Amino acid sequence: MTLLLASLFIAAGLFRAVGAGVMRFPRWGGMACSGIVSVVLGISILVSWPFLTTYFIGLAIGIDLVFDGASLIGFATAIHSLPKLELKRAA
């Protein structure tokens, strides 16, 4: 179960970081940073797997959730501050 969690951290972090770098939406750096943090947490779980205690897994999940939430809040405020597009109505 621990190896599955570590691989999910790494895969999700890579998708998040690469996706943010490719799309370059407003405030994409926060999402890329969140992805990098997820990858680092996954690698640290893999490295310390035989000696891992349960509190570290909970701590890693909590850190990932905090960084992901902060990046999503930054993305939402950036999207909210974009200029509005006016659509012309067909008569």
JOGIZI-V272928 format. One record per residue. RES is the residue in one small letter. PSI is psi in degrees with one decimal (* if undefined). NEAR is the number of other ideal C-beta (glycine too) atoms within 8 Angstrom. Layout:
RES,PSI,NEAR ; RES,PSI,NEAR
This chain:
m,-37.6,4 ; t,-40.5,9 ; l,-36.6,8 ; l,-44.0,7 ; l,-42.3,10 ; a,-41.7,13 ; s,-34.2,9 ; l,-38.9,9 ; f,-46.0,15 ; i,-46.4,13 ; a,-46.6,8 ; a,-39.5,10 ; g,-40.6,17 ; l,-43.8,10 ; f,-41.4,9 ; r,-46.2,14 ; a,-45.5,14 ; v,-41.0,9 ; g,-41.3,10 ; a,-37.6,14 ; g,-32.9,9 ; v,-44.1,6 ; m,-31.5,7 ; r,49.3,6 ; f,170.6,10 ; p,135.7,8 ; r,45.5,10 ; w,-17.8,11 ; g,-34.3,7 ; g,-40.3,11 ; m,-38.6,17 ; a,-40.7,12 ; c,-40.1,10 ; s,-39.4,16 ; g,-40.9,17 ; i,-40.2,10 ; v,-39.9,12 ; s,-41.4,16 ; v,-43.4,13 ; v,-40.9,9 ; l,-41.2,13 ; g,-42.7,14 ; i,-39.5,10 ; s,-32.7,9 ; i,-42.2,16 ; l,-40.5,10 ; v,-40.9,6 ; s,23.1,9 ; w,-48.4,10 ; p,-27.1,4 ; f,11.3,5 ; l,138.5,10 ; t,165.1,6 ; t,-29.4,6 ; y,-29.0,6 ; f,-35.7,10 ; i,-44.9,12 ; g,-40.0,8 ; l,-40.8,8 ; a,-42.0,12 ; i,-41.0,8 ; g,-43.3,8 ; i,-42.1,10 ; d,-42.5,13 ; l,-38.9,8 ; v,-47.2,8 ; f,-39.6,12 ; d,-42.8,11 ; g,-42.2,8 ; a,-39.7,10 ; s,-35.9,12 ; l,-35.9,9 ; i,-42.5,8 ; g,-39.6,11 ; f,-41.8,13 ; a,-40.1,8 ; t,-32.4,9 ; a,-41.2,11 ; i,-38.4,9 ; h,-30.8,6 ; s,0.0,6 ; l,149.1,7 ; p,145.8,3 ; k,140.7,4 ; l,130.8,4 ; e,124.4,4 ; l,134.6,4 ; k,133.9,4 ; r,139.9,4 ; a,132.2,3 ; a,*,2
